[in-house]
Amino acid sequence: MAIGASVAKSRASAAGEKQAQAAQAQQQQAQQQIQAQQKQIEALQQPQQPQQPQQPQQEDPMQKLQKYADLKQKGIITEEEYQKLKTEVLSKM
């Protein structure tokens, strides 16, 4: 009878190990799913970046010159800055 009890214990131990391994595998899979879901949630919580137009609309050069002249007149930019901006606008025409 002692031999039979030893075999039974051995089989029970092997079955218990298999169950423990299966439970561990399930736990790992559940953790991976949780991590994947957390990444999805974080991605959804990120503020959406507005799509930039592929080509920005160009402001009319005359409007730019007028705007720069107004800034100069109000003292926001200096004469030198105005001349530099004016040269840039005219060079692009």
PDB file as gemmi writes it, atoms N, CA and C in Angstrom:
CRYST1    1.000    1.000    1.000  90.00  90.00  90.00 P 1                      
ATOM      1  N   MET A   1       0.805  -1.181   0.000  1.00  0.00           N  
ATOM      2  CA  MET A   1       0.000   0.000   0.000  1.00  0.00           C  
ATOM      3  C   MET A   1       0.853   1.252   0.000  1.00  0.00           C  
ATOM      4  N   ALA A   2       1.993   1.231   0.555  1.00  0.00           N  
ATOM      5  CA  ALA A   2       2.853   2.398   0.610  1.00  0.00           C  
ATOM      6  C   ALA A   2       3.287   2.810  -0.784  1.00  0.00           C  
ATOM      7  N   ILE A   3       3.511   1.829  -1.645  1.00  0.00           N  
ATOM      8  CA  ILE A   3       3.920   2.127  -3.022  1.00  0.00           C  
ATOM      9  C   ILE A   3       2.763   2.789  -3.757  1.00  0.00           C  
ATOM     10  N   GLY A   4       1.568   2.302  -3.604  1.00  0.00           N  
ATOM     11  CA  GLY A   4       0.390   2.879  -4.249  1.00  0.00           C  
ATOM     12  C   GLY A   4       0.140   4.303  -3.789  1.00  0.00           C  
ATOM     13  N   ALA A   5       0.341   4.562  -2.526  1.00  0.00           N  
ATOM     14  CA  ALA A   5       0.142   5.913  -1.994  1.00  0.00           C  
ATOM     15  C   ALA A   5       1.196   6.853  -2.558  1.00  0.00           C  
ATOM     16  N   SER A   6       2.405   6.368  -2.717  1.00  0.00           N  
ATOM     17  CA  SER A   6       3.485   7.186  -3.282  1.00  0.00           C  
ATOM     18  C   SER A   6       3.194   7.545  -4.735  1.00  0.00           C  
ATOM     19  N   VAL A   7       2.698   6.602  -5.497  1.00  0.00           N  
ATOM     20  CA  VAL A   7       2.346   6.836  -6.905  1.00  0.00           C  
ATOM     21  C   VAL A   7       1.204   7.839  -6.985  1.00  0.00           C  
ATOM     22  N   ALA A   8       0.234   7.686  -6.111  1.00  0.00           N  
ATOM     23  CA  ALA A   8      -0.909   8.598  -6.108  1.00  0.00           C  
ATOM     24  C   ALA A   8      -0.458  10.020  -5.770  1.00  0.00           C  
ATOM     25  N   LYS A   9       0.444  10.139  -4.807  1.00  0.00           N  
ATOM     26  CA  LYS A   9       0.959  11.461  -4.454  1.00  0.00           C  
ATOM     27  C   LYS A   9       1.728  12.071  -5.621  1.00  0.00           C  
ATOM     28  N   SER A  10       2.505  11.241  -6.286  1.00  0.00           N  
ATOM     29  CA  SER A  10       3.299  11.709  -7.420  1.00  0.00           C  
ATOM     30  C   SER A  10       2.388  12.201  -8.539  1.00  0.00           C  
ATOM     31  N   ARG A  11       1.342  11.445  -8.825  1.00  0.00           N  
ATOM     32  CA  ARG A  11       0.398  11.836  -9.886  1.00  0.00           C  
ATOM     33  C   ARG A  11      -0.355  13.121  -9.487  1.00  0.00           C  
ATOM     34  N   ALA A  12      -0.723  13.207  -8.239  1.00  0.00           N  
ATOM     35  CA  ALA A  12      -1.429  14.396  -7.762  1.00  0.00           C  
ATOM     36  C   ALA A  12      -0.514  15.607  -7.838  1.00  0.00           C  
ATOM     37  N   SER A  13       0.733  15.407  -7.522  1.00  0.00           N  
ATOM     38  CA  SER A  13       1.698  16.501  -7.586  1.00  0.00           C  
ATOM     39  C   SER A  13       1.879  16.965  -9.029  1.00  0.00           C  
ATOM     40  N   ALA A  14       1.970  16.045  -9.962  1.00  0.00           N  
ATOM     41  CA  ALA A  14       2.126  16.386 -11.381  1.00  0.00           C  
ATOM     42  C   ALA A  14       0.893  17.125 -11.898  1.00  0.00           C  
ATOM     43  N   ALA A  15      -0.282  16.664 -11.493  1.00  0.00           N  
ATOM     44  CA  ALA A  15      -1.521  17.312 -11.913  1.00  0.00           C  
ATOM     45  C   ALA A  15      -1.593  18.717 -11.329  1.00  0.00           C  
ATOM     46  N   GLY A  16      -1.160  18.862 -10.084  1.00  0.00           N  
ATOM     47  CA  GLY A  16      -1.163  20.185  -9.441  1.00  0.00           C  
ATOM     48  C   GLY A  16      -0.206  21.143 -10.143  1.00  0.00           C  
ATOM     49  N   GLU A  17       0.938  20.647 -10.569  1.00  0.00           N  
ATOM     50  CA  GLU A  17       1.905  21.482 -11.296  1.00  0.00           C  
ATOM     51  C   GLU A  17       1.321  21.941 -12.633  1.00  0.00           C  
ATOM     52  N   LYS A  18       0.654  21.030 -13.328  1.00  0.00           N  
ATOM     53  CA  LYS A  18       0.040  21.389 -14.615  1.00  0.00           C  
ATOM     54  C   LYS A  18      -1.031  22.463 -14.414  1.00  0.00           C  
ATOM     55  N   GLN A  19      -1.819  22.318 -13.357  1.00  0.00           N  
ATOM     56  CA  GLN A  19      -2.847  23.313 -13.075  1.00  0.00           C  
ATOM     57  C   GLN A  19      -2.219  24.659 -12.735  1.00  0.00           C  
ATOM     58  N   ALA A  20      -1.138  24.615 -11.973  1.00  0.00           N  
ATOM     59  CA  ALA A  20      -0.462  25.852 -11.596  1.00  0.00           C  
ATOM     60  C   ALA A  20       0.125  26.543 -12.838  1.00  0.00           C  
ATOM     61  N   GLN A  21       0.700  25.752 -13.743  1.00  0.00           N  
ATOM     62  CA  GLN A  21       1.255  26.314 -14.972  1.00  0.00           C  
ATOM     63  C   GLN A  21       0.149  26.911 -15.843  1.00  0.00           C  
ATOM     64  N   ALA A  22      -0.972  26.219 -15.917  1.00  0.00           N  
ATOM     65  CA  ALA A  22      -2.094  26.724 -16.705  1.00  0.00           C  
ATOM     66  C   ALA A  22      -2.630  28.016 -16.108  1.00  0.00           C  
ATOM     67  N   ALA A  23      -2.720  28.060 -14.787  1.00  0.00           N  
ATOM     68  CA  ALA A  23      -3.205  29.272 -14.120  1.00  0.00           C  
ATOM     69  C   ALA A  23      -2.231  30.429 -14.343  1.00  0.00           C  
ATOM     70  N   GLN A  24      -0.945  30.128 -14.292  1.00  0.00           N  
ATOM     71  CA  GLN A  24       0.060  31.168 -14.515  1.00  0.00           C  
ATOM     72  C   GLN A  24      -0.015  31.690 -15.953  1.00  0.00           C  
ATOM     73  N   ALA A  25      -0.205  30.784 -16.906  1.00  0.00           N  
ATOM     74  CA  ALA A  25      -0.323  31.190 -18.305  1.00  0.00           C  
ATOM     75  C   ALA A  25      -1.557  32.079 -18.504  1.00  0.00           C  
ATOM     76  N   GLN A  26      -2.647  31.724 -17.852  1.00  0.00           N  
ATOM     77  CA  GLN A  26      -3.861  32.531 -17.947  1.00  0.00           C  
ATOM     78  C   GLN A  26      -3.636  33.912 -17.341  1.00  0.00           C  
ATOM     79  N   GLN A  27      -2.936  33.951 -16.225  1.00  0.00           N  
ATOM     80  CA  GLN A  27      -2.667  35.223 -15.564  1.00  0.00           C  
ATOM     81  C   GLN A  27      -1.795  36.114 -16.450  1.00  0.00           C  
ATOM     82  N   GLN A  28      -0.783  35.543 -17.075  1.00  0.00           N  
ATOM     83  CA  GLN A  28       0.080  36.317 -17.967  1.00  0.00           C  
ATOM     84  C   GLN A  28      -0.711  36.858 -19.157  1.00  0.00           C  
ATOM     85  N   GLN A  29      -1.577  36.025 -19.697  1.00  0.00           N  
ATOM     86  CA  GLN A  29      -2.396  36.457 -20.832  1.00  0.00           C  
ATOM     87  C   GLN A  29      -3.326  37.591 -20.404  1.00  0.00           C  
ATOM     88  N   ALA A  30      -3.897  37.484 -19.234  1.00  0.00           N  
ATOM     89  CA  ALA A  30      -4.788  38.535 -18.733  1.00  0.00           C  
ATOM     90  C   ALA A  30      -4.018  39.837 -18.530  1.00  0.00           C  
ATOM     91  N   GLN A  31      -2.794  39.739 -18.008  1.00  0.00           N  
ATOM     92  CA  GLN A  31      -1.976  40.939 -17.812  1.00  0.00           C  
ATOM     93  C   GLN A  31      -1.627  41.595 -19.145  1.00  0.00           C  
ATOM     94  N   GLN A  32      -1.335  40.787 -20.151  1.00  0.00           N  
ATOM     95  CA  GLN A  32      -1.030  41.331 -21.474  1.00  0.00           C  
ATOM     96  C   GLN A  32      -2.245  42.042 -22.060  1.00  0.00           C  
ATOM     97  N   GLN A  33      -3.419  41.468 -21.859  1.00  0.00           N  
ATOM     98  CA  GLN A  33      -4.638  42.105 -22.352  1.00  0.00           C  
ATOM     99  C   GLN A  33      -4.881  43.424 -21.637  1.00  0.00           C  
ATOM    100  N   ILE A  34      -4.644  43.441 -20.344  1.00  0.00           N  
ATOM    101  CA  ILE A  34      -4.827  44.676 -19.569  1.00  0.00           C  
ATOM    102  C   ILE A  34      -3.864  45.748 -20.061  1.00  0.00           C  
ATOM    103  N   GLN A  35      -2.616  45.375 -20.286  1.00  0.00           N  
ATOM    104  CA  GLN A  35      -1.626  46.339 -20.773  1.00  0.00           C  
ATOM    105  C   GLN A  35      -2.026  46.877 -22.148  1.00  0.00           C  
ATOM    106  N   ALA A  36      -2.502  45.998 -23.022  1.00  0.00           N  
ATOM    107  CA  ALA A  36      -2.929  46.434 -24.349  1.00  0.00           C  
ATOM    108  C   ALA A  36      -4.107  47.399 -24.243  1.00  0.00           C  
ATOM    109  N   GLN A  37      -5.043  47.101 -23.354  1.00  0.00           N  
ATOM    110  CA  GLN A  37      -6.188  47.985 -23.165  1.00  0.00           C  
ATOM    111  C   GLN A  37      -5.762  49.329 -22.584  1.00  0.00           C  
ATOM    112  N   GLN A  38      -4.799  49.310 -21.662  1.00  0.00           N  
ATOM    113  CA  GLN A  38      -4.309  50.562 -21.086  1.00  0.00           C  
ATOM    114  C   GLN A  38      -3.650  51.430 -22.157  1.00  0.00           C  
ATOM    115  N   LYS A  39      -2.910  50.804 -23.049  1.00  0.00           N  
ATOM    116  CA  LYS A  39      -2.290  51.560 -24.145  1.00  0.00           C  
ATOM    117  C   LYS A  39      -3.353  52.180 -25.045  1.00  0.00           C  
ATOM    118  N   GLN A  40      -4.403  51.426 -25.317  1.00  0.00           N  
ATOM    119  CA  GLN A  40      -5.491  51.955 -26.139  1.00  0.00           C  
ATOM    120  C   GLN A  40      -6.165  53.136 -25.444  1.00  0.00           C  
ATOM    121  N   ILE A  41      -6.375  53.021 -24.156  1.00  0.00           N  
ATOM    122  CA  ILE A  41      -7.007  54.106 -23.401  1.00  0.00           C  
ATOM    123  C   ILE A  41      -6.127  55.345 -23.424  1.00  0.00           C  
ATOM    124  N   GLU A  42      -4.830  55.152 -23.204  1.00  0.00           N  
ATOM    125  CA  GLU A  42      -3.894  56.286 -23.229  1.00  0.00           C  
ATOM    126  C   GLU A  42      -3.893  56.955 -24.600  1.00  0.00           C  
ATOM    127  N   ALA A  43      -3.940  56.152 -25.648  1.00  0.00           N  
ATOM    128  CA  ALA A  43      -3.954  56.716 -26.998  1.00  0.00           C  
ATOM    129  C   ALA A  43      -5.218  57.536 -27.226  1.00  0.00           C  
ATOM    130  N   LEU A  44      -6.337  57.064 -26.704  1.00  0.00           N  
ATOM    131  CA  LEU A  44      -7.591  57.799 -26.861  1.00  0.00           C  
ATOM    132  C   LEU A  44      -7.610  59.073 -26.026  1.00  0.00           C  
ATOM    133  N   GLN A  45      -6.885  59.073 -24.911  1.00  0.00           N  
ATOM    134  CA  GLN A  45      -6.868  60.241 -24.042  1.00  0.00           C  
ATOM    135  C   GLN A  45      -5.919  61.319 -24.554  1.00  0.00           C  
ATOM    136  N   GLN A  46      -5.012  60.960 -25.452  1.00  0.00           N  
ATOM    137  CA  GLN A  46      -4.094  61.948 -26.010  1.00  0.00           C  
ATOM    138  C   GLN A  46      -4.915  62.969 -26.785  1.00  0.00           C  
ATOM    139  N   PRO A  47      -4.596  64.255 -26.623  1.00  0.00           N  
ATOM    140  CA  PRO A  47      -5.337  65.251 -27.399  1.00  0.00           C  
ATOM    141  C   PRO A  47      -5.065  65.061 -28.881  1.00  0.00           C  
ATOM    142  N   GLN A  48      -6.121  65.122 -29.614  1.00  0.00           N  
ATOM    143  CA  GLN A  48      -5.994  64.957 -31.056  1.00  0.00           C  
ATOM    144  C   GLN A  48      -5.351  66.192 -31.649  1.00  0.00           C  
ATOM    145  N   GLN A  49      -4.334  65.983 -32.455  1.00  0.00           N  
ATOM    146  CA  GLN A  49      -3.676  67.091 -33.132  1.00  0.00           C  
ATOM    147  C   GLN A  49      -4.513  67.469 -34.353  1.00  0.00           C  
ATOM    148  N   PRO A  50      -4.875  68.732 -34.455  1.00  0.00           N  
ATOM    149  CA  PRO A  50      -5.632  69.115 -35.645  1.00  0.00           C  
ATOM    150  C   PRO A  50      -4.764  68.930 -36.878  1.00  0.00           C  
ATOM    151  N   GLN A  51      -5.384  68.478 -37.929  1.00  0.00           N  
ATOM    152  CA  GLN A  51      -4.636  68.260 -39.148  1.00  0.00           C  
ATOM    153  C   GLN A  51      -4.291  69.600 -39.769  1.00  0.00           C  
ATOM    154  N   GLN A  52      -3.013  69.732 -40.081  1.00  0.00           N  
ATOM    155  CA  GLN A  52      -2.543  70.961 -40.698  1.00  0.00           C  
ATOM    156  C   GLN A  52      -2.889  70.922 -42.187  1.00  0.00           C  
ATOM    157  N   PRO A  53      -3.314  72.049 -42.726  1.00  0.00           N  
ATOM    158  CA  PRO A  53      -3.515  72.058 -44.171  1.00  0.00           C  
ATOM    159  C   PRO A  53      -2.172  71.823 -44.849  1.00  0.00           C  
ATOM    160  N   GLN A  54      -2.191  71.093 -45.943  1.00  0.00           N  
ATOM    161  CA  GLN A  54      -0.939  70.739 -46.591  1.00  0.00           C  
ATOM    162  C   GLN A  54      -0.222  71.964 -47.142  1.00  0.00           C  
ATOM    163  N   GLN A  55      -0.968  72.912 -47.629  1.00  0.00           N  
ATOM    164  CA  GLN A  55      -0.365  74.137 -48.116  1.00  0.00           C  
ATOM    165  C   GLN A  55      -1.020  75.314 -47.395  1.00  0.00           C  
ATOM    166  N   PRO A  56      -0.252  76.005 -46.563  1.00  0.00           N  
ATOM    167  CA  PRO A  56      -0.865  77.134 -45.871  1.00  0.00           C  
ATOM    168  C   PRO A  56      -1.287  78.208 -46.871  1.00  0.00           C  
ATOM    169  N   GLN A  57      -2.387  78.839 -46.545  1.00  0.00           N  
ATOM    170  CA  GLN A  57      -2.881  79.874 -47.440  1.00  0.00           C  
ATOM    171  C   GLN A  57      -1.947  81.067 -47.357  1.00  0.00           C  
ATOM    172  N   GLN A  58      -1.582  81.564 -48.524  1.00  0.00           N  
ATOM    173  CA  GLN A  58      -0.675  82.696 -48.596  1.00  0.00           C  
ATOM    174  C   GLN A  58      -1.461  83.995 -48.432  1.00  0.00           C  
ATOM    175  N   GLU A  59      -0.947  84.850 -47.571  1.00  0.00           N  
ATOM    176  CA  GLU A  59      -1.559  86.153 -47.372  1.00  0.00           C  
ATOM    177  C   GLU A  59      -1.123  87.050 -48.538  1.00  0.00           C  
ATOM    178  N   ASP A  60      -2.013  87.898 -48.948  1.00  0.00           N  
ATOM    179  CA  ASP A  60      -1.714  88.826 -50.035  1.00  0.00           C  
ATOM    180  C   ASP A  60      -0.522  89.700 -49.642  1.00  0.00           C  
ATOM    181  N   PRO A  61       0.489  89.821 -50.531  1.00  0.00           N  
ATOM    182  CA  PRO A  61       1.666  90.631 -50.195  1.00  0.00           C  
ATOM    183  C   PRO A  61       1.323  92.076 -49.825  1.00  0.00           C  
ATOM    184  N   MET A  62       0.337  92.649 -50.467  1.00  0.00           N  
ATOM    185  CA  MET A  62      -0.052  94.031 -50.155  1.00  0.00           C  
ATOM    186  C   MET A  62      -0.632  94.128 -48.746  1.00  0.00           C  
ATOM    187  N   GLN A  63      -1.382  93.094 -48.347  1.00  0.00           N  
ATOM    188  CA  GLN A  63      -1.931  93.074 -46.991  1.00  0.00           C  
ATOM    189  C   GLN A  63      -0.810  92.945 -45.962  1.00  0.00           C  
ATOM    190  N   LYS A  64       0.195  92.115 -46.288  1.00  0.00           N  
ATOM    191  CA  LYS A  64       1.331  91.987 -45.382  1.00  0.00           C  
ATOM    192  C   LYS A  64       2.048  93.318 -45.225  1.00  0.00           C  
ATOM    193  N   LEU A  65       2.300  93.983 -46.346  1.00  0.00           N  
ATOM    194  CA  LEU A  65       2.997  95.269 -46.283  1.00  0.00           C  
ATOM    195  C   LEU A  65       2.210  96.274 -45.452  1.00  0.00           C  
ATOM    196  N   GLN A  66       0.893  96.285 -45.627  1.00  0.00           N  
ATOM    197  CA  GLN A  66       0.055  97.202 -44.861  1.00  0.00           C  
ATOM    198  C   GLN A  66       0.108  96.876 -43.372  1.00  0.00           C  
ATOM    199  N   LYS A  67       0.072  95.569 -43.060  1.00  0.00           N  
ATOM    200  CA  LYS A  67       0.130  95.141 -41.664  1.00  0.00           C  
ATOM    201  C   LYS A  67       1.466  95.560 -41.037  1.00  0.00           C  
ATOM    202  N   TYR A  68       2.561  95.366 -41.776  1.00  0.00           N  
ATOM    203  CA  TYR A  68       3.873  95.752 -41.263  1.00  0.00           C  
ATOM    204  C   TYR A  68       3.974  97.265 -41.085  1.00  0.00           C  
ATOM    205  N   ALA A  69       3.395  98.015 -42.013  1.00  0.00           N  
ATOM    206  CA  ALA A  69       3.409  99.477 -41.899  1.00  0.00           C  
ATOM    207  C   ALA A  69       2.625  99.919 -40.656  1.00  0.00           C  
ATOM    208  N   ASP A  70       1.512  99.267 -40.403  1.00  0.00           N  
ATOM    209  CA  ASP A  70       0.720  99.583 -39.207  1.00  0.00           C  
ATOM    210  C   ASP A  70       1.509  99.280 -37.937  1.00  0.00           C  
ATOM    211  N   LEU A  71       2.211  98.156 -37.928  1.00  0.00           N  
ATOM    212  CA  LEU A  71       3.016  97.794 -36.763  1.00  0.00           C  
ATOM    213  C   LEU A  71       4.129  98.818 -36.534  1.00  0.00           C  
ATOM    214  N   LYS A  72       4.734  99.272 -37.623  1.00  0.00           N  
ATOM    215  CA  LYS A  72       5.791 100.277 -37.508  1.00  0.00           C  
ATOM    216  C   LYS A  72       5.225 101.589 -36.979  1.00  0.00           C  
ATOM    217  N   GLN A  73       4.076 101.987 -37.508  1.00  0.00           N  
ATOM    218  CA  GLN A  73       3.449 103.240 -37.099  1.00  0.00           C  
ATOM    219  C   GLN A  73       3.066 103.211 -35.618  1.00  0.00           C  
ATOM    220  N   LYS A  74       2.647 102.041 -35.128  1.00  0.00           N  
ATOM    221  CA  LYS A  74       2.261 101.916 -33.721  1.00  0.00           C  
ATOM    222  C   LYS A  74       3.472 101.768 -32.800  1.00  0.00           C  
ATOM    223  N   GLY A  75       4.652 101.646 -33.399  1.00  0.00           N  
ATOM    224  CA  GLY A  75       5.867 101.524 -32.600  1.00  0.00           C  
ATOM    225  C   GLY A  75       6.154 100.117 -32.131  1.00  0.00           C  
ATOM    226  N   ILE A  76       5.463  99.148 -32.691  1.00  0.00           N  
ATOM    227  CA  ILE A  76       5.662  97.751 -32.286  1.00  0.00           C  
ATOM    228  C   ILE A  76       6.939  97.185 -32.908  1.00  0.00           C  
ATOM    229  N   ILE A  77       7.227  97.612 -34.134  1.00  0.00           N  
ATOM    230  CA  ILE A  77       8.479  97.211 -34.777  1.00  0.00           C  
ATOM    231  C   ILE A  77       9.246  98.471 -35.168  1.00  0.00           C  
ATOM    232  N   THR A  78      10.556  98.301 -35.312  1.00  0.00           N  
ATOM    233  CA  THR A  78      11.410  99.441 -35.660  1.00  0.00           C  
ATOM    234  C   THR A  78      11.426  99.636 -37.175  1.00  0.00           C  
ATOM    235  N   GLU A  79      12.000 100.742 -37.603  1.00  0.00           N  
ATOM    236  CA  GLU A  79      12.154 101.014 -39.034  1.00  0.00           C  
ATOM    237  C   GLU A  79      12.991  99.922 -39.689  1.00  0.00           C  
ATOM    238  N   GLU A  80      14.041  99.467 -39.007  1.00  0.00           N  
ATOM    239  CA  GLU A  80      14.907  98.418 -39.555  1.00  0.00           C  
ATOM    240  C   GLU A  80      14.136  97.113 -39.746  1.00  0.00           C  
ATOM    241  N   GLU A  81      13.346  96.746 -38.732  1.00  0.00           N  
ATOM    242  CA  GLU A  81      12.544  95.531 -38.835  1.00  0.00           C  
ATOM    243  C   GLU A  81      11.533  95.652 -39.974  1.00  0.00           C  
ATOM    244  N   TYR A  82      10.930  96.816 -40.095  1.00  0.00           N  
ATOM    245  CA  TYR A  82       9.960  97.050 -41.159  1.00  0.00           C  
ATOM    246  C   TYR A  82      10.619  96.888 -42.523  1.00  0.00           C  
ATOM    247  N   GLN A  83      11.793  97.492 -42.695  1.00  0.00           N  
ATOM    248  CA  GLN A  83      12.482  97.412 -43.983  1.00  0.00           C  
ATOM    249  C   GLN A  83      12.865  95.966 -44.310  1.00  0.00           C  
ATOM    250  N   LYS A  84      13.286  95.218 -43.297  1.00  0.00           N  
ATOM    251  CA  LYS A  84      13.659  93.819 -43.501  1.00  0.00           C  
ATOM    252  C   LYS A  84      12.433  92.997 -43.931  1.00  0.00           C  
ATOM    253  N   LEU A  85      11.322  93.162 -43.229  1.00  0.00           N  
ATOM    254  CA  LEU A  85      10.097  92.435 -43.565  1.00  0.00           C  
ATOM    255  C   LEU A  85       9.588  92.829 -44.944  1.00  0.00           C  
ATOM    256  N   LYS A  86       9.671  94.114 -45.235  1.00  0.00           N  
ATOM    257  CA  LYS A  86       9.224  94.615 -46.536  1.00  0.00           C  
ATOM    258  C   LYS A  86      10.060  93.990 -47.653  1.00  0.00           C  
ATOM    259  N   THR A  87      11.384  93.918 -47.447  1.00  0.00           N  
ATOM    260  CA  THR A  87      12.271  93.317 -48.441  1.00  0.00           C  
ATOM    261  C   THR A  87      11.931  91.849 -48.657  1.00  0.00           C  
ATOM    262  N   GLU A  88      11.646  91.130 -47.571  1.00  0.00           N  
ATOM    263  CA  GLU A  88      11.279  89.709 -47.683  1.00  0.00           C  
ATOM    264  C   GLU A  88      10.014  89.528 -48.510  1.00  0.00           C  
ATOM    265  N   VAL A  89       9.015  90.352 -48.237  1.00  0.00           N  
ATOM    266  CA  VAL A  89       7.740  90.234 -48.956  1.00  0.00           C  
ATOM    267  C   VAL A  89       7.953  90.533 -50.433  1.00  0.00           C  
ATOM    268  N   LEU A  90       8.681  91.601 -50.713  1.00  0.00           N  
ATOM    269  CA  LEU A  90       8.885  91.990 -52.109  1.00  0.00           C  
ATOM    270  C   LEU A  90       9.729  90.965 -52.857  1.00  0.00           C  
ATOM    271  N   SER A  91      10.649  90.306 -52.176  1.00  0.00           N  
ATOM    272  CA  SER A  91      11.487  89.307 -52.851  1.00  0.00           C  
ATOM    273  C   SER A  91      10.712  88.057 -53.233  1.00  0.00           C  
ATOM    274  N   LYS A  92       9.600  87.811 -52.558  1.00  0.00           N  
ATOM    275  CA  LYS A  92       8.786  86.634 -52.845  1.00  0.00           C  
ATOM    276  C   LYS A  92       7.764  86.882 -53.942  1.00  0.00           C  
ATOM    277  N   MET A  93       7.672  88.098 -54.380  1.00  0.00           N  
ATOM    278  CA  MET A  93       6.676  88.429 -55.417  1.00  0.00           C  
ATOM    279  C   MET A  93       7.191  88.072 -56.801  1.00  0.00           C  
TER     280      MET A  93                                                      
END                                                                             
